[in-house]
Amino acid sequence: MTSFRYGDVEIAYLDEGDGEPIVLVHGFASNKEVNWVHPGWVAALTRINRRVIALDSRGHGASTKLYAPSAYHSATMAEDVRALLDHLKIERADVMGYSMGARITAFLVVDHPERVRAAILGGLGIRLVEGVGLPESIAEALEAPLLADVQDPVGRMFRQFADQTRSDLRALAACIRGSRQTLSLTQVAAIRVPIMIAVGTKDQVAGSAQKLAALIPGARALDIPGRDHMLAVGDKVFKAGVIHFLNPRA
């Protein structure tokens, strides 16, 4: 496992390919392999001559598990990404996040715009500024003794996913309680980094891509047809849209 230490946290990551770097930040209860390797993102991006870096966010995958919600503030998790860039001696990179990873990416753009050439926010639309996307009831689903005990449909979806990824349920419960911050209208209006926002047309979690894009100068919105929050991740329309967006910056 390749990793680096940032403060008290060990962050696992992969680093493949050559060319301009792009950092991938996975969604809640996922990891670098499930979100980016298995759906073909790493292969697709290395094929267009990109250096692909994907991390396991704190509390996920092979990275350190923490159990205090305060350890998972979105700005704190964005600092992990910035620290990874520092560790690899990368001055600026494109960054793509999905769902929670998109929220982390947005905080990185706001806090460290000089480190981001362009950003893709997948699985997160207007709920970056209105509401918080994933409900806190997911934490209760993660803490339930068994999947069969979970009645809430969104909570059940994420508990099932967390079980499939063999995640640390207690760490994820702390994460969902600690990482649901929003950005203000003023903050998103001040973004000058090129942004693409991609959301499935059946996604009931992310909120509208078009509404968020309307708040960010020059931002583009991409509909991923017929896909919900889980199934949009590896969609070919999503991949094609991202590659088209990145090509001018290749």
Protein Blocks (a to p, Z undefined) as FASTA:
>chain_A
ZZddehjbccddddededjdddddddehiafklmmmmnommmmmmmnopacdddddehia
jbccdfbfklmgfklmmmmmmmmmmmnopabdcdddehjlmmmmmmmmmmmmmlpmbdcd
ehiafkmmgojhjafklmmmmmpmbfklpmblklmmmmmmmmmnopafklmmmmmmmmmc
ccdfklmmmpcbdcdddddfklcknopfklmmmmpghiacdddehiafklmmmpmklmmm
mmmmmmmmZZ
